Amino acid sequence: MSNKIYRAGAIGATGKGNYGHGLHTAYKGLKNVEFIAVADHDEIGREKAKQETQAKVAYSDYREMLDKEKLDIVSVCPRWVDQHLDMVLACLEHGCHVYCEKPMTKSLEDGDKIVQYADKTGLKVAVAHQGVYLPGIQAVKRMLDEGRIGTVQAIYGHGKQDSRGGGEDMIVLGTHLFNMMRFFAGDVDWMFAHVTVQGRDITKADAREGTEPVGLVAGDCINSYFSFKSGVAGFFDSRKDQVGSDKRYGMDIVGSKGMISIRGGAANNMAIYPYPVYAPYDMSQKWEPLKIDDTPLFGGNQLAIIDLIDAIENDRKPISSAYDAVCALEMILGAYESQLTGQRVQFPMKNRKHPLE
C-alpha cells in the first residue's frame, strides 16, 4: 500500500434516495483517507451528512463540489437510480474514482457508458454489492474452489418475496444475489424466464415504476433459469407476499458432495449439508452451521472502499466493478427480454435498452 492520502467526498439526494445504505460513512477510521466534502440539494440532509462524515465543507450542487475540490474518490450514494449515470460520469470527468450504490443504472445502455468511460480513463468504479466483500462470502468462494461440496452443479437464488415480490424484489434485492451468483459461478451464457402478474403472462403494458425508483419493473411472480459458461445451472424465484419473507432471501449452492445455504446475504446465516444426497428423512444427516465471520452486511461498505483503493494502486478491477454491475443487471433485464420474446436470451444481450420501455 502506498503512503498516499486519498481525498474523498460523497453525493447524496435527501428525499430522492438519500445516502443509500450509508455509502457516505464508509470512510470512517481509514487512516489513508481524508473525507473532504458532501453534496446534497437539501439543506437539512446536507448538514446531517456533514456531521455524520465530519466533512470539512458541504455543497448544494455536486458539480460545484467536483469543480472546487480535488477529490480522489467519491461515493454516489442515492438509492434512486435516476441520477446515477449523470453523477458517476461527472465524477469520472473530474478524474475521481467512484463507489456507487446499486443498482448502478436502469439500463444496460447506461451501464455500458460508465464501463466504457472508466476503461478509457483508467478510473475505477466499484458498486455497493456489499455481500461479496464480506470475509464469510470470500471464505465460501474458497471452499467452493477447494471442492468442499464437490463440483458445483447449481445455485438457487431466492428473493425476499415480501410486498415487492416479483419485478421490484428482483432488482432492489436480487441484484445482490445475481452479483454473488456470478462471483461464485462466473459469466452467464444464456437465460430463460417466465414472468407473470396475477397468474397471466406480463406484457409491456404491465410495466410500472417501483415504490423505489430503480427503473421499470413488472410482474408479481418470476422464475428464471441461467446457464453459466462454467456449466453451473442457476435459478431465481420471487413471488409477492409470501409467508416468512424475512427468512426467504438468499441462495442455496448445490454440489456433487453437499450443499451450502446462505440466508440474508451475510456470513452469520450460513450452513453446510456435507452429504451428496439431500435426505430430510435421514435424521443422522443434519445441516451444520458455518461459523466463519460475523461481519454484518453493511460492514461491506468499508471493505469495498479498502478494496477500491487497492484496485486503484494495483490497476485491477474492484471485486464488484461497474462491469459486474452491468452483468448483474443483465440477469434482471434478461428475464423481461425472455418473457416478452418467448425465447432464451443469449448473453451479452443485443438489446441494451430496458425491455419494458
C-alpha positions as CSV (number, residue, x, y, z in Angstrom):
1,M,0.0,0.0,0.0
2,S,1.3,3.5,-0.9
3,N,1.5,6.4,1.5
4,K,-1.0,8.4,-0.5
5,I,-3.8,10.1,1.5
6,Y,-7.0,9.9,-0.6
7,R,-9.3,12.9,-0.6
8,A,-12.9,11.6,-0.5
9,G,-16.4,13.0,-0.9
10,A,-20.0,11.9,-1.2
11,I,-23.0,12.9,-3.2
12,G,-26.4,12.4,-1.6
13,A,-30.0,13.3,-2.5
14,T,-32.2,13.7,0.5
15,G,-35.8,12.7,-0.3
16,K,-34.6,11.2,-3.6
17,G,-32.7,8.1,-2.5
18,N,-30.9,9.9,0.4
19,Y,-27.4,8.3,1.1
20,G,-28.3,4.7,0.2
21,H,-27.1,2.2,2.8
22,G,-24.5,4.5,4.4
23,L,-22.1,4.9,1.5
24,H,-21.0,8.3,2.8
25,T,-19.9,6.9,6.2
26,A,-17.8,4.0,4.8
27,Y,-14.5,6.0,5.1
28,K,-14.6,6.4,8.9
29,G,-11.4,5.2,10.6
30,L,-9.5,4.7,7.4
31,K,-6.0,6.3,8.0
32,N,-5.3,6.7,4.3
33,V,-8.5,8.7,3.6
34,E,-9.3,12.3,4.4
35,F,-13.0,13.0,4.0
36,I,-13.4,16.4,2.5
37,A,-16.9,17.2,1.3
38,V,-20.5,16.2,0.8
39,A,-23.1,17.5,-1.7
40,D,-26.9,17.4,-1.4
41,H,-29.6,19.7,-2.8
42,D,-31.5,19.5,0.6
43,E,-30.1,21.8,3.3
44,I,-31.2,19.7,6.3
45,G,-29.9,16.5,4.7
46,R,-26.7,18.2,3.7
47,E,-25.9,19.4,7.2
48,K,-26.8,16.0,8.7
49,A,-24.4,14.2,6.3
50,K,-21.7,16.8,7.0
51,Q,-22.0,15.9,10.7
52,E,-22.1,12.2,10.1
53,T,-19.0,12.3,8.0
54,Q,-17.1,15.1,9.7
55,A,-16.8,16.7,6.2
56,K,-14.9,20.0,6.1
57,V,-17.4,21.5,3.6
58,A,-20.9,20.9,2.2
59,Y,-22.3,21.9,-1.2
60,S,-25.8,22.2,-2.6
61,D,-24.6,21.3,-6.1
62,Y,-22.5,18.2,-6.6
63,R,-21.0,19.7,-9.8
64,E,-19.7,22.7,-7.8
65,M,-18.2,20.3,-5.3
66,L,-16.4,18.4,-8.1
67,D,-15.2,21.7,-9.6
68,K,-13.8,23.2,-6.4
69,E,-12.5,20.2,-4.5
70,K,-9.7,18.0,-5.9
71,L,-11.2,14.6,-4.8
72,D,-9.8,11.2,-5.5
73,I,-12.8,9.1,-4.6
74,V,-16.5,10.0,-4.5
75,S,-19.4,7.9,-3.2
76,V,-22.5,8.2,-5.4
77,C,-25.0,7.4,-2.6
78,P,-28.7,7.8,-3.6
79,R,-30.8,4.6,-3.7
80,W,-32.8,6.1,-6.5
81,V,-31.2,5.2,-9.8
82,D,-32.4,8.1,-12.0
83,Q,-29.4,10.3,-11.4
84,H,-26.7,7.7,-11.2
85,L,-25.5,8.0,-14.8
86,D,-25.1,11.8,-14.6
87,M,-23.4,11.7,-11.2
88,V,-21.0,8.9,-12.0
89,L,-20.0,10.3,-15.3
90,A,-19.5,13.8,-13.7
91,C,-17.2,12.2,-11.1
92,L,-15.2,10.4,-13.8
93,E,-14.9,13.5,-15.9
94,H,-13.3,15.2,-12.9
95,G,-10.8,12.4,-12.5
96,C,-12.5,10.8,-9.5
97,H,-12.8,7.1,-8.8
98,V,-16.3,6.1,-7.7
99,Y,-18.2,3.9,-5.2
100,C,-21.8,3.8,-6.4
101,E,-25.0,2.5,-4.8
102,K,-26.7,-0.4,-6.5
103,P,-28.3,-0.9,-9.0
104,M,-25.8,1.2,-10.9
105,T,-28.1,2.1,-13.8
106,K,-31.6,1.4,-15.0
107,S,-30.5,0.1,-18.4
108,L,-27.6,-1.8,-19.9
109,E,-27.0,1.0,-22.3
110,D,-26.4,3.5,-19.5
111,G,-24.2,0.9,-17.7
112,D,-22.1,0.4,-20.8
113,K,-21.4,4.2,-20.9
114,I,-20.0,4.1,-17.4
115,V,-17.9,1.0,-18.1
116,Q,-16.5,2.4,-21.4
117,Y,-15.6,5.8,-19.9
118,A,-14.0,4.2,-16.9
119,D,-11.9,1.9,-19.2
120,K,-10.9,4.9,-21.4
121,T,-9.7,6.9,-18.4
122,G,-8.3,4.1,-16.3
123,L,-10.5,5.2,-13.4
124,K,-12.1,2.6,-11.1
125,V,-15.8,2.2,-10.4
126,A,-16.9,-0.1,-7.6
127,V,-20.6,-0.9,-6.8
128,A,-22.2,-1.5,-3.5
129,H,-22.9,-5.2,-3.7
130,Q,-21.6,-5.4,-0.2
131,G,-22.1,-9.2,0.2
132,V,-19.2,-10.2,-2.0
133,Y,-16.7,-8.1,0.1
134,L,-17.6,-9.9,3.4
135,P,-14.9,-12.3,4.7
136,G,-17.5,-15.0,5.1
137,I,-18.6,-14.9,1.5
138,Q,-14.9,-14.8,0.4
139,A,-14.4,-17.9,2.6
140,V,-17.3,-19.7,0.9
141,K,-15.7,-18.9,-2.5
142,R,-12.5,-20.6,-1.3
143,M,-14.5,-23.6,0.0
144,L,-16.1,-24.0,-3.4
145,D,-12.8,-23.6,-5.3
146,E,-11.3,-26.2,-2.9
147,G,-14.1,-28.7,-3.6
148,R,-15.6,-28.7,-0.1
149,I,-19.0,-29.7,-1.6
150,G,-17.6,-31.3,-4.7
151,T,-18.3,-30.0,-8.2
152,V,-20.7,-27.0,-8.0
153,Q,-23.8,-28.0,-10.0
154,A,-26.5,-25.5,-9.3
155,I,-27.2,-22.2,-7.5
156,Y,-30.8,-21.5,-6.4
157,G,-31.4,-17.8,-5.6
158,H,-34.5,-16.7,-3.7
159,G,-35.8,-13.1,-3.5
160,K,-37.2,-11.8,-0.2
161,Q,-40.7,-12.1,-1.6
162,D,-42.4,-9.5,0.5
163,S,-44.8,-6.9,-0.8
164,R,-42.2,-6.1,-3.5
165,G,-42.2,-9.7,-4.7
166,G,-41.6,-10.1,-8.4
167,G,-40.0,-7.4,-10.5
168,E,-39.2,-4.9,-7.8
169,D,-37.8,-7.6,-5.5
170,M,-35.7,-8.8,-8.4
171,I,-33.9,-5.5,-8.9
172,V,-33.8,-4.0,-5.5
173,L,-32.6,-7.1,-3.6
174,G,-32.0,-9.6,-6.4
175,T,-29.1,-7.5,-7.8
176,H,-27.1,-8.7,-4.8
177,L,-27.9,-12.3,-5.5
178,F,-27.1,-12.1,-9.2
179,N,-23.8,-10.4,-8.5
180,M,-23.0,-13.1,-5.9
181,M,-24.0,-15.9,-8.3
182,R,-21.5,-14.6,-10.8
183,F,-18.9,-14.3,-8.1
184,F,-19.3,-18.0,-7.4
185,A,-20.1,-19.3,-10.9
186,G,-18.7,-16.9,-13.5
187,D,-20.3,-15.4,-16.6
188,V,-23.8,-16.4,-17.9
189,D,-24.1,-17.9,-21.3
190,W,-27.9,-17.6,-21.8
191,M,-31.1,-17.5,-19.7
192,F,-34.8,-18.1,-19.9
193,A,-37.6,-16.8,-17.7
194,H,-41.3,-16.8,-17.0
195,V,-42.8,-13.5,-15.6
196,T,-46.4,-13.3,-14.6
197,V,-48.8,-10.9,-12.9
198,Q,-51.9,-12.3,-11.2
199,G,-51.3,-15.6,-12.9
200,R,-51.1,-14.3,-16.5
201,D,-48.0,-13.6,-18.6
202,I,-46.9,-9.9,-18.5
203,T,-46.8,-7.6,-21.4
204,K,-45.2,-4.2,-21.8
205,A,-48.5,-2.7,-20.6
206,D,-47.7,-4.1,-17.2
207,A,-44.6,-2.0,-16.8
208,R,-44.5,0.4,-13.8
209,E,-42.1,2.3,-11.6
210,G,-41.5,0.6,-8.3
211,T,-42.1,2.2,-5.0
212,E,-38.4,2.9,-5.0
213,P,-37.4,4.4,-8.4
214,V,-34.9,1.9,-9.9
215,G,-36.3,1.8,-13.4
216,L,-39.3,0.0,-14.8
217,V,-40.5,-3.3,-13.2
218,A,-43.2,-5.8,-13.9
219,G,-44.7,-9.0,-12.6
220,D,-45.6,-10.4,-9.1
221,C,-44.0,-13.8,-9.9
222,I,-40.7,-14.5,-11.6
223,N,-38.9,-17.8,-12.3
224,S,-35.6,-17.5,-14.1
225,Y,-33.1,-20.1,-15.3
226,F,-29.4,-19.3,-16.1
227,S,-26.9,-21.4,-18.0
228,F,-23.4,-20.4,-16.8
229,K,-20.4,-20.9,-19.0
230,S,-18.8,-22.9,-16.2
231,G,-21.5,-25.5,-16.5
232,V,-23.4,-24.4,-13.4
233,A,-27.2,-24.1,-13.6
234,G,-28.7,-21.0,-11.9
235,F,-32.2,-20.4,-10.7
236,F,-34.0,-17.4,-9.3
237,D,-37.6,-17.1,-7.9
238,S,-39.6,-14.4,-6.4
239,R,-43.3,-14.3,-5.6
240,K,-45.3,-11.5,-4.0
241,D,-46.5,-11.6,-0.3
242,Q,-45.1,-14.9,0.8
243,V,-45.3,-16.1,4.4
244,G,-41.9,-15.9,6.1
245,S,-40.5,-13.4,3.7
246,D,-38.0,-12.2,6.3
247,K,-36.3,-15.6,6.1
248,R,-36.5,-16.4,2.3
249,Y,-33.9,-14.1,0.9
250,G,-30.6,-15.9,0.0
251,M,-29.3,-18.8,-2.0
252,D,-28.5,-22.5,-1.9
253,I,-25.4,-23.8,-3.6
254,V,-25.6,-27.5,-4.6
255,G,-22.5,-29.6,-5.2
256,S,-21.9,-33.2,-6.1
257,K,-20.9,-33.9,-2.4
258,G,-23.1,-31.5,-0.5
259,M,-24.8,-28.1,-0.2
260,I,-24.2,-24.7,1.3
261,S,-27.0,-22.4,2.3
262,I,-26.7,-18.6,2.7
263,R,-29.6,-16.5,4.1
264,G,-29.8,-12.7,4.3
265,G,-26.6,-12.2,2.3
266,A,-24.4,-12.3,5.4
267,A,-22.0,-14.9,6.7
268,N,-23.7,-15.3,10.1
269,N,-26.6,-17.1,8.4
270,M,-24.8,-19.9,6.6
271,A,-24.9,-23.7,6.9
272,I,-23.4,-26.7,5.1
273,Y,-25.0,-30.0,4.4
274,P,-22.0,-32.3,3.9
275,Y,-23.7,-35.2,2.2
276,P,-24.1,-36.0,-1.5
277,V,-27.8,-36.7,-1.4
278,Y,-30.3,-34.4,0.4
279,A,-32.3,-36.7,2.6
280,P,-34.5,-34.9,5.1
281,Y,-35.9,-38.2,6.3
282,D,-32.4,-39.3,7.4
283,M,-32.1,-37.8,10.9
284,S,-28.4,-38.6,11.1
285,Q,-27.7,-36.2,8.2
286,K,-28.1,-32.7,9.5
287,W,-27.2,-29.1,8.4
288,E,-24.1,-27.8,10.2
289,P,-23.8,-24.0,10.9
290,L,-20.8,-22.4,9.2
291,K,-19.2,-20.1,11.8
292,I,-16.8,-18.2,9.6
293,D,-17.2,-14.5,10.2
294,D,-19.9,-12.3,11.6
295,T,-19.2,-9.0,9.8
296,P,-22.6,-7.5,9.1
297,L,-23.7,-6.8,5.5
298,F,-23.3,-3.1,5.8
299,G,-19.7,-3.6,7.0
300,G,-19.1,-4.5,3.4
301,N,-19.1,-0.7,2.5
302,Q,-15.8,-0.1,4.2
303,L,-14.3,-3.3,2.9
304,A,-15.4,-2.1,-0.6
305,I,-13.5,1.2,-0.1
306,I,-10.4,-0.7,1.1
307,D,-10.7,-2.9,-2.0
308,L,-11.3,0.1,-4.3
309,I,-8.1,1.8,-3.1
310,D,-6.1,-1.5,-3.6
311,A,-7.6,-1.7,-7.1
312,I,-6.5,1.8,-7.8
313,E,-3.0,1.2,-6.6
314,N,-2.6,-2.2,-8.4
315,D,-4.6,-1.3,-11.5
316,R,-7.1,-4.1,-11.3
317,K,-10.9,-4.4,-11.3
318,P,-12.6,-3.9,-7.9
319,I,-14.2,-7.1,-6.5
320,S,-17.7,-5.7,-7.6
321,S,-16.9,-3.4,-10.5
322,A,-19.1,-1.4,-12.9
323,Y,-18.8,-4.3,-15.4
324,D,-20.0,-6.7,-12.8
325,A,-23.0,-4.4,-12.0
326,V,-23.9,-4.4,-15.7
327,C,-23.7,-8.2,-15.8
328,A,-26.0,-8.5,-12.7
329,L,-28.5,-6.0,-14.3
330,E,-28.4,-8.1,-17.5
331,M,-29.6,-11.1,-15.5
332,I,-32.5,-9.0,-14.3
333,L,-33.5,-7.3,-17.6
334,G,-32.9,-10.6,-19.4
335,A,-36.0,-12.0,-17.6
336,Y,-38.2,-9.4,-19.2
337,E,-36.5,-9.8,-22.6
338,S,-37.1,-13.6,-22.4
339,Q,-40.7,-13.3,-21.3
340,L,-41.6,-10.7,-24.0
341,T,-39.9,-12.6,-26.8
342,G,-40.8,-16.1,-25.7
343,Q,-37.2,-17.2,-26.3
344,R,-33.9,-17.9,-24.4
345,V,-31.7,-14.8,-24.3
346,Q,-28.1,-15.1,-25.3
347,F,-25.5,-13.1,-23.3
348,P,-24.3,-10.4,-23.8
349,M,-27.8,-9.2,-24.7
350,K,-28.2,-7.4,-28.1
351,N,-30.9,-5.2,-26.7
352,R,-29.1,-2.8,-24.4
353,K,-32.2,-0.7,-23.7
354,H,-34.7,-1.6,-21.0
355,P,-37.0,-4.3,-22.4
356,L,-40.1,-2.8,-20.8
357,E,-39.6,0.7,-22.3
